[in-house]
Amino acid sequence: MTDSVRTLQRRVVEHIQVESLWTPGQSVLVAVSGGVDSTALLHLLHRTQGAHKADLKVMSIDHGLRSESEKEVQKVEAHCKTLGVPFESRRLDIEVGPNLAERARDARREALLSVGADRIATGHHQDDQAETVLYHLLRGSGLRGLQGMQPRNGPWVRPLLREPRSVLSGWAEREGLSWVEDPSNAVSQRGRIRSLMPSLDTLHGGASAALARTARLLAREDELLAQLEDSAWSKLVVDGRLNRQSLAEQHPAIQLRLLRRFVGDGRVRADMLEAVVQGSLMTRGQLDLGHGLRLVCSRGELSVECA
């Protein structure tokens, strides 16, 4: 047994307290799929409840995409009965088709939010963080993408974000827990990225930990840039219009952030906005941003219009 496995419970409590994931007495809904990560999360939070003092409840979601999923939800319910933790399930019946993963995620989030808990805890861990950073890196994301997941984002909290998958699995095995594995994970986009990690480890040992550490460092830098962005926004944007010359006088990094905020649609490609940073629309004209939007420059001011 490694020291990391032996001291896992203490580190989870420390993470909850240091990151202020919740305060004693708040309701925390634990999202449990039945896999090893969320199963370990449930048992860890239950074992340490006397220290973090959350009011725990559990939700398990059946997406209706696999015949085995109903039994998996029932297994989670059995865990909760044994532990004496309140349990709720939802069946979503998502239709197979385009953007399935995205639609399933959105429906799952909506179901979890509908409970009205103060916090929603998920089993994301260090390896998930590394895969998220790598995914956004391949997409050419900026700081906001490369900082990955945060310990807390609104009601969403991630008590295991600093822990590697191997430690969670080792703890679950030591405690004699049982779990199920979703066979679709291996062929998902996330699963394919996950398959790259062993190769990255051969190039540089501890690749997952290094990528997760990069995310933490970039999150701090993004926080600073956000403050500079807020300061510039209050001066440059008046009545829904952005002064083009004043925008050009900002650092390019701040220009891009201001433009992304001004457009207000996260689906707009970064290269579209980079064209403006590089000098387009300095006097007049328009730029088709896609998604039914266009950026228009008239009388030295930028505005967003429906295409």
Protein Blocks (a to p, Z undefined) as FASTA:
>chain_A
ZZklmmmmmmmmmmmmmnombcehiacddddehiaklmmmmmmmmmmmmmnopacddddd
dehlafklmmmmmmmmmmmmmnopacddddekpaedehklmmmmmmmmmmmmmnopabdc
dfbdfklmmmmmmmmmmnopafklmnmpafbgcjbccfklmpcfklmmmmmmmnopacdd
dfklmmmmklmmmmmmmmmmmmoghklmmmmmmmmmmmmmmmmmmmmmmmmmmmmpgghi
acfklmmmpcfklmmmmmmmmnopakbcfklmmmmmnogaklgccddebjoiacddeehi
acdddZZ
